[in-house]
């Protein structure tokens, strides 16, 4: 099988046992649906087809399976995209589903500090402080539809502030404190918030990060704020603010306000690499149904689980992890580095908290591989049954490393979706095999296809990721987009009435999905399209390469330049030998057409704040664009790298476009 169509690995790395299939929540749901609808659903494929061909029946069945109460009116009043109308007669509140899982035998939240200390938040404390903070918000004049924003690390207080905000029908939005004040303002300042919830700082990578100055900037720039509530994480003074303990100490009953199904629950953000980040609004009901389905059915998470995803309030995986409370699980909050004080720190924390479902990124897994850690030998991971992976495509080699070094019986559930729908389009299920480097299945209720440019479905061939039927968690709109034009432009321009996500995927012959990378950064040499993720999977597994980035830049007179930028590992120099090994790996594991025109050593690779490589901005800079016009610096993890690429453009400009020699090796120069 071609690398573009699958991984080429003949056997799955993990197979469900009979017990897995029989005990899985998704099997119980399939039996419930089959009985309720009088249909035959013998396997996952049949269940998925029913879920996307009879979408109203599927989501009505989800509603009843999770016992969400009487269901008045229609399920889907209008299926047209954009503008699908779900459950128009329903009023509910996300927080009600959290409250119903209150218990005394397990904590709601385990919080870990980078110094190694743990603390627990009981369900009683979680709900008591949520009720108290909701009362504080009301006393500040916060009403349904007002915005409450957080500038916070991943701590229990962020979860409580979100739940309190949602319980009164106000709209939550947050970003992590690794963002500068300006980057936070670019997001939160758009919303004209009523209350700011923040912390005096956080610890990460062995360092203490004081954020009192940034808080002052935010308060000055948002004069409409009626209150600023401060969590004392570092014991620093923040004058003229309301202490968190005071804002959450008064005991009172929970008073949850029902809202319309599509009433905004939160606002999350696009990466913001060009202009202000887009504020993406999701509704209470759509998020509730989608997250119940994703966590309970696909991840098999329930009241006996401890769910730990390494994330931050800046990233939709924070919202996804908080949804563990919807199914009665214990969630884990952590503000520090996953690789401090040792590269295997995340595995140690998973062992210590008896985590059953752990989430991380391909980058962290690659770092563990290169550090030669063996988590199964050094830590008691006997409670762990699933590892979730997202952020970018997980290479087959990394997936196999997890099997061999973490546990053969642990399911690897690589998922792919986005902030746009605050869930996954494809991922795992407890009843299906795991193929290295592939996402096991399209998710239930996701009418996922790969299309060519003419809108025809493709099978075992790379195409655009599209969703042909509406999902409840698609945005209810963008902030400050009254006519919906920006929303339509973002997803529905290329294929009217069909969601185009912007990824290249392949639907394989055994039902899995392979993600090749962003379609807007697709390499297109001589009419042959290639995914950048395929090249990263090969290059970045080399021990002498820390990271890589490849772009394809169209040039005047019809030229096309495809350089590969590599960051050598510590103590390694890019020379002809390393370049040769890189090219050999690409030629052998992919094809000669994937070979770069040039291999260039770079001091680093720029990313968005959520870890996405900036392929398109780098491409445009190398085509001559001003860095400040193609990307917002505050949205970049290391803005100085933009200047390095701009300087490189000036050095190579006389030679471009068409006479760049193949397989050159270029060392970075001092600026």
ABEGO torsion letter per residue (X at the ends): XBAAAEAGBABBABBBBAAAAAABAAAAAAAAAAAAAGBBBABAAAAAAAAAABAAAAAAAAAAAAGAEBBBEBABABABOBGBBBGAABBBBAAAAAAAABBAABBABBBBBAAGBBBBBBAAAAAAAAAAAAAAAAAAGBBBGBBBBBBBBBBAAAAAAAAAAAAAGBBBBBBBAABBAAAAAAAAAAAGBABBBBBAEBBBGGBBBBAAAAAAAAAAABAABABBBBBBAAGBBBBGBBBAAAAAABBBBBBBBBBBAABBABBBBBAGABEBBBBBBBBAAAAAAAAAAAAAAAAGBBAABBBBBBBBAABAAAAAAAAAAAAGBBBBBBABBAAOABAAAAAAAAAAAGBABBBBBAAAAAAAAAAGBBAAAABBAAABABBBBBGBBBBAAAAAAAAAAAEAABBBBBBBBEAAAGBBABEBBAABBBBBGBBABBBBGBBBBBBBAAGBBBBGBBBBBBBABBBAABBAEBBGBAAGAAAAAAAAAABBGBBBAGBBBBBBAAGBBBBAEBAAABBBBGGBBBBAAAAAAAAAABAABABBBBBBBBBBGGBBBBBBBBBBBBGBBBBAAAAAAAAAAAAAABBAAABBABBBBBAEBBBBAAGBBBAAAAAAAAAGBBAAAABBAAABABAAAAAAAAAAAAAAAAAOAAABBBGBBBBBBBX
